[in-house]
Amino acid sequence: MIRDSLDMLLPPPPEPGDRWRWATVTQASPLRVRLDGDDAALLVTPDTIGAAPVVGQRVWCQIVGRRVVVHTSAAATSVMRTYGAGPATWTRPAGLRAVRVRCWGAGGAGGGRVQIAGTVSIAGGGGGGAYAEGVISAASLPATVAVTVGEAGIGVSGADGGAGGGTAFGTLLVAGGGAGGTLLATPVGTGASTGTGAAGGSATSSGITGALLLTGQRGDQGYYHSTSGQGTGGAGGSSPGGGAGGYAPAPGRTGASNAGTVPGGGGSGIVGNAQAATAGGSGADGRLVIEELY
């Protein structure tokens, strides 16, 4: 049997199963939407469930094989829930169609300063928390999901900075916390020296198609030059789409460290030549946001 010539030009249909993605309406008539992550709008006209969408509106798109369905409503279509540091439990509500989950890991702290005669302290900045995002259909969600939001890495006087905690939506999405900045103690008169900046957190997902997983920014290294007597601690790393890292202290030997900003910014390190032992800047707590679509 000879297949239709048009069928032979088309790619095979995808595996069965619904996928959900965010999109922006680019044209009202005929309807055109641009899926998040795409450079151009789809060339097909999607079906619509709910009120007619308008240009610029953010909509949920249900993708079933080659069919795209835009879900809208004349009333509010979503509920936003934001979680701060610590554990919690999310319960799947009745009537839910899908959720968009965004996770930021906590930032690591910058390295501290130690007071030892004849020794220079040079500390790097803490790493920024990772970012993880995904859209999950209600049918793929259990009745309850454990939520964990990472706590900030804490600066420690005269020691490496503490690591930031990870943020997780069960095992479906995990955004790791940034590592703590390293303290380097070196004898005065050794020329230029640097303290290592810490790695940013990494992100993982399980069972989510098209999840966005971004690594946190690495903290900057600190430096000190014995001839000029000038140096600075490393700036903290930022969290993608989240908080900025603590900025580096002003060049010198006595500048204070700076904390990262929420969510997920790493704290800055500090530098010194026999000044009093001081903690590096603390990181910032993570955050988890759940947008529920009805």
C-alpha positions in Angstrom: 0.0 0.0 0.0 1.4 3.4 -1.0 1.3 6.0 1.7 0.0 9.5 1.0 2.9 11.7 -0.3 2.1 14.4 2.3 2.3 11.9 5.2 5.7 10.8 3.9 7.0 14.4 4.3 5.9 14.7 7.8 7.9 13.6 10.9 6.5 10.8 12.9 4.0 11.9 15.6 5.5 12.2 19.1 4.8 9.8 21.9 1.4 10.2 23.5 1.1 12.4 26.6 0.3 16.1 27.4 3.0 18.7 27.8 2.5 22.1 29.3 4.5 25.3 28.5 4.2 29.0 29.1 3.7 31.3 26.1 3.1 34.9 25.2 0.3 36.0 22.8 1.9 37.8 19.9 -1.2 38.2 17.7 -4.9 38.1 18.5 -6.5 37.3 15.1 -5.5 34.8 13.9 -4.2 33.7 17.2 -0.4 33.3 17.4 1.6 32.5 20.5 5.4 32.2 21.2 6.4 29.4 23.5 8.9 30.3 26.2 12.4 29.5 24.9 11.4 29.9 21.2 12.6 32.7 19.0 9.4 33.0 16.9 5.7 32.4 17.3 4.1 29.2 16.2 2.8 29.1 12.6 -0.3 27.2 13.6 -3.5 28.7 15.1 -4.0 27.1 18.5 -7.4 26.1 19.9 -8.6 28.2 22.9 -10.4 27.2 26.1 -11.7 30.2 27.9 -11.9 33.9 27.1 -10.3 35.3 23.9 -6.6 36.2 24.7 -5.1 39.6 24.0 -1.7 40.5 22.7 1.0 40.4 25.4 -1.0 38.1 27.7 0.8 35.2 29.3 -1.0 31.9 28.7 -0.6 28.2 29.5 -0.3 26.0 26.4 -1.3 22.3 26.5 0.6 20.4 23.8 -1.0 17.0 22.7 0.8 15.5 19.8 0.7 18.2 17.1 -2.2 20.0 18.7 -1.8 23.2 20.8 -4.5 24.3 23.2 -4.3 27.8 24.8 -6.0 27.9 28.3 -7.4 31.3 29.4 -10.2 32.5 31.6 -12.1 35.8 32.1 -11.4 35.5 35.8 -8.2 34.9 37.6 -6.5 31.7 36.4 -3.7 31.2 38.8 -2.7 31.4 42.5 0.8 32.2 43.5 2.4 30.6 46.6 5.8 31.7 47.9 7.9 29.8 50.5 10.7 31.1 52.6 13.6 29.2 54.3 12.7 26.0 56.0 10.5 22.9 55.4 6.8 22.9 54.3 4.3 20.7 52.6 2.4 21.6 49.4 -1.0 19.9 48.9 -2.5 19.5 45.5 -5.8 21.4 45.4 -9.0 20.3 43.7 -9.5 21.5 40.2 -5.8 22.1 39.5 -4.6 21.7 35.9 -0.9 22.3 36.3 1.8 24.1 38.3 4.8 26.2 37.4 7.5 25.8 40.1 10.5 28.0 40.5 13.3 27.2 42.9 16.4 29.2 44.0 19.0 27.6 46.2 20.6 29.6 49.0 23.9 31.5 48.6 27.1 30.5 50.3 29.0 32.8 52.6 32.3 34.5 51.8 35.5 33.4 53.6 36.4 35.1 56.8 39.6 36.8 58.1 42.0 35.3 60.7 44.3 37.4 63.0 47.8 36.0 63.0 50.9 38.2 63.2 52.8 38.3 60.0 50.0 36.6 58.1 47.7 38.0 55.4 44.1 36.7 55.1 42.6 36.6 51.6 39.1 35.2 51.2 37.0 34.4 48.1 33.2 35.1 47.8 30.5 32.5 48.3 28.8 30.9 45.3 25.3 31.8 44.2 22.4 29.4 44.5 21.2 27.4 41.5 17.8 28.0 39.7 15.4 25.3 38.6 12.0 25.8 36.9 9.4 23.5 35.4 5.8 23.1 34.5 4.1 20.0 35.8 0.6 18.7 34.9 -1.7 17.9 37.8 -1.9 14.3 36.7 1.8 14.0 37.2 1.7 15.3 40.8 1.2 13.3 44.0 -1.4 14.4 46.6 1.3 16.1 48.6 4.9 17.3 47.9 7.6 18.0 50.5 8.9 21.6 50.0 12.4 22.5 51.3 13.8 26.0 51.0 17.6 26.4 51.6 18.9 28.5 54.4 21.7 31.0 53.8 25.3 30.0 54.3 26.7 31.8 57.4 30.0 33.7 57.6 32.4 32.4 60.1 35.1 34.5 61.8 38.6 33.3 60.9 37.3 30.4 58.7 35.9 29.4 55.3 32.3 30.5 54.7 29.4 28.2 55.2 27.6 26.6 52.3 24.0 27.5 51.3 21.2 25.0 51.6 19.4 23.5 48.6 15.8 24.2 47.6 13.6 21.4 46.5 10.1 20.6 45.3 10.1 16.9 46.3 12.5 15.2 44.0 10.9 16.8 40.9 13.0 20.0 41.0 16.1 20.7 43.1 18.2 23.9 43.1 21.4 23.4 45.1 23.0 26.0 47.3 26.3 27.8 46.7 29.5 26.6 48.3 31.3 28.8 50.9 34.3 31.0 50.0 37.7 29.8 51.0 40.1 31.6 53.4 43.7 31.7 52.4 46.2 32.6 55.2 49.7 33.3 53.8 52.9 34.9 55.2 53.3 38.7 54.5 55.9 39.4 51.7 54.9 36.6 49.3 53.9 39.0 46.5 50.5 38.7 45.0 48.2 36.1 46.5 44.6 35.1 45.8 41.8 33.4 47.8 39.6 31.0 45.9 36.0 31.9 45.1 33.4 29.2 45.7 31.4 27.3 43.1 27.7 28.1 42.5 25.0 25.5 43.2 23.8 23.1 40.5 20.2 22.1 39.6 18.5 18.8 38.8 15.1 17.6 37.8 13.3 14.2 37.7 10.5 13.3 35.3 9.9 16.9 33.9 10.2 17.6 30.2 11.8 20.9 29.3 12.8 21.9 32.8 15.1 25.0 33.0 18.2 24.2 35.1 20.8 26.9 35.7 24.0 26.8 37.8 24.6 29.6 40.3 27.4 32.1 39.6 30.8 31.3 41.0 32.1 33.7 43.7 35.1 35.9 42.8 38.5 35.2 44.2 40.0 37.6 46.7 43.5 39.1 46.2 46.2 40.9 48.1 49.6 42.4 47.0 52.2 42.7 49.8 54.1 45.5 48.1 51.2 47.9 47.7 49.4 46.6 50.8 46.2 46.6 48.9 43.7 43.9 48.3 40.0 43.0 48.5 37.9 40.0 49.3 36.0 38.3 46.4 32.5 39.3 45.5 29.7 36.8 46.0 28.1 35.0 43.1 24.5 35.8 42.0 21.6 33.4 41.6 20.1 33.2 38.1 17.1 35.5 38.0 17.4 36.0 41.7 19.5 37.8 44.2 22.8 39.5 43.6 26.0 38.5 45.3 27.5 40.7 48.0 29.8 43.2 46.4 33.5 43.1 47.1 34.9 45.3 49.9 36.7 48.5 48.9 40.4 47.8 48.2 42.5 48.1 51.3 43.0 46.0 54.4 40.0 46.9 56.6 37.0 46.9 54.3 33.9 45.1 55.6 32.3 42.1 53.9 28.9 42.2 52.4 26.0 39.8 52.5 24.2 38.5 49.4 20.6 39.4 48.6 17.5 37.2 48.6 17.0 34.9 46.9 20.3 33.0 46.6 23.0 35.6 46.5 26.5 34.6 47.8 28.3 36.7 50.4 31.6 38.4 49.8 34.9 37.4 51.3 37.3 39.7 53.2 41.0 40.6 53.3 43.3 41.7 56.1 46.8 41.9 57.4 46.8 41.1 61.1 43.4 42.9 61.7 40.9 41.4 64.1 39.4 38.1 63.0 36.1 38.8 61.1 33.4 36.7 59.4 32.9 36.9 55.7 29.5 38.1 54.4 26.7 35.7 54.8 24.8 34.3 51.8 21.1 34.8 51.3 18.2 32.4 51.8 16.7 30.6 48.9 13.1 30.8 47.7 10.4 28.6 46.1 7.4 29.9 44.2 4.5 27.7 43.0 2.0 29.2 40.5 -1.1 27.0 40.4 -3.2 27.0 37.2 -6.9 26.2 37.4 
